Amino acid sequence: MPHGAMLTELAIVTGYLLITLVIGVAAFRVTDRGAVSYYLADRSLGTLVLVFTTFATLLSAFTFFGGPNLTFAAGPEWILVMGVMDGVLFAILWYIMGYRQWQFGQQEGYVTIGELLGDQLGSVGLRRLIAGVSIVWLFPYVMLQQMGAGEAIVGLTGGGVPYWMGAFGITIFMIGYVAVAGMRGVAWTDTLQGIVMLGVVWIAVGVVVQAAGGIGALGTAMAVETPRFLALGGGVYTPQWMIGTAVTIAFGVTMFPQINQRFFVARNVRTLKRSFVIWPVMVVLLFVPAFMFGAWGAALGVTVPPGENVIAVVLSAVAPGWFVAVVIAGALAAMMSSSDSMLLSGASYFTRDLMATSRADAFGRLGEAWVGRIGVMIFALAAFGGSLLRPGTLITVGDTAFGGFAQLTLPVLIALYWRRTSARAVIVAVVLTQLWYLGHVFIGPISVGPMSVFAATYLGWDFALYGMLIGAMITVIGSVIDPVVGHLDRR
Amino acid sequence: MCLNAWQRRPCRTEGKMSSQVQYEEKDTYIEGDEQYYSTMQWKLMQRVRWVVIGVILVGASIPWWLWQDPLRWGPLPVYVWYHIGWMVVVTVVFIHFARRWWEPLGTVDATRGDAD
């Protein structure tokens, strides 16, 4: 690729990131040193910012890089899966779980879900377990963002900037940004990034439509080149996979530290309600164009080399380089907003749920803030190391993380609603379902007589779903038989 | 005084029944209904009803009856158009829920937690 063009594109991307940094610094000046200010923006986020920060946090490399790659290969049915997942299921969980958590947070001042559960169920061990498991599954998801960034920059620069360099550069930026900005900064830049993404995605669609020769021509291209895309289902899109994926990801998402912590930050109930109502709208506005992009790219006969990003390649074929850079910058920004939020929230779990509960002087002379930053740095660099291994596609890595989180959701939900829930039952449920899940992920299917254990699906349904049900059952049954519960008067 | 949290106007409290569910109080009358249910039973019934509605909202997001039927309208397959339309339906249902049912079904009693 011509040197000048590549520099322009890198300049656009860098410029965008610098704007983000400036906003972060501005937020830093408004942020107190206290945890509630740094981690929760003083519980003051209004509707616009809350919607965009949660949405931008939801949208990551998984969405913008993984999604179009999938629709390019397999068809646009993914729009429906993501729509059900983020537009309907997540919204419902926003109410069932989020409103409830928010109320507890208002009453008791909780900063993390571990803190809430540990206090309500009377168990520090549970608090640490939730935090620990969450941090473990955060690792592949942060890694995914770095992988996505690396691939996108390779695609953008035509290989000029190698994968490892792109991934590393983004890692360094993430670390620096989180150290400075805090939740308020992250929320503000999320809002900027959300608005930019919405605008950019629709402009990109306009560009593709024009390049194809109009909407009618696009439709005909689909009918001629990729008729299988017009028929719902087929290939990877079985009913069980579509529903199972939507359920595991929606439930998994609520236990992501960066999403779950946002349940605590709304200014008031009206903000929560408005966000709730807006989810389906946001989903349509963003996912339909972004994912159709991949499908239309296939219809237009664009070829994408394996491991490269569909959006970058398709756009490069139909739009000028600077525009591709703007779109990629927008997608990178979305990925960054997720990564910042992940690292920030993960740091709060680390400092508050793990370190602060282990010893009185856990932070020593450094103080909580610096221990958090160092933790973030080590974590991000380790994830970068993992991203160099590239253990799978963005979708498979993301899916694995989601499923791990999803094992936590039902026990936590039961604990939020049912007074009789026993801490020990939840602990046992979490440990056993994590073992179930890890066993399936890392040990392949083994034939035992006529059956298969550690199989990817049982009767067509994903093993993660069974794990969720097992977790719920253990929580309920364990709480019923636990002799200790009746004496708790805390709630 | 009871405030409608969404629209910020006071509830009608004159006459024998209020048409606005007053979530601060324990006894609740159902609009237009002569029978009086205990709060717990009523809440449970309504929660079950909304769970069913939720399942329908989720399940019908995907037009199963179009399975493997290659219908297209313009640049999008028909099943994508359907999905967009369904999201509009979902939004309408959500608005109604947020106005009328959000607090009644989900507010935690500060003193003793929500006993289920």
Interface residues (C-beta under 8 A of the other chain):
Chain A: P76 E77 I79 L80 G83 V84 G87 V88 L89 A91 I92 Y95 I96 Y99 R100 Q103 F104 Q107 V209 I215 G216 L218 G219 M222 A223 P227 R228 F229 L230 A231 L232 G233 G234 P239 M242 I243 A246 V269 R270 K273 R274 F276 V277 W279 P280 V281 V283 V284 V288 M292 W296 Y417 W418 R419 R491
Chain B: A5 W6 G54 L57 V58 S61 I62 P63 W64 L66 W67 Q68 D69 P70 L71 R72 W73 G74 P75 L76 P77 Y79 V80 H83 I84 M87 V88 V90 T91 F94 I95 F97 A98 W102 E103 G106 T107 V108 A110 R112 G113 D114 A115 D116
